[in-house]
């Protein structure tokens, strides 16, 4: 494990120092692409927020006015959760750019949030039992992974200098 300043770098994905000039250049190109993705993701978040407002307006302004049924509420929840998942992905990108490490716990938490969104908006009338069992297995695996990652990082003793 390398140390840089006060932060420990556990794993560097795209090191800026490399002996091969081509690799250094390609790493810079990829980091620029990731920055561009961060800009695009922030635009998606803004557009998604505007879409949430549009969905709310649409559901509340048409007859019956100011009344939401369960399908409307699920659509609104789904819209909110999509924007929140986009925010989590943006945070992943920002952490990746800022530290050169992949924040595994946050990535797994984002995947769990995406799965939770799917459960919330799941149409049980069109979903077969095998899909539900497979979905449950993925959620259990992600939950166990999150628990392992969070406990392993919590039990790690702080580095003394």
Beta strands, then each sheet from edge to edge (+ up, - down):
strand 1: 2-4
strand 2: 7-9
sheet 1: 1+ 2-
end
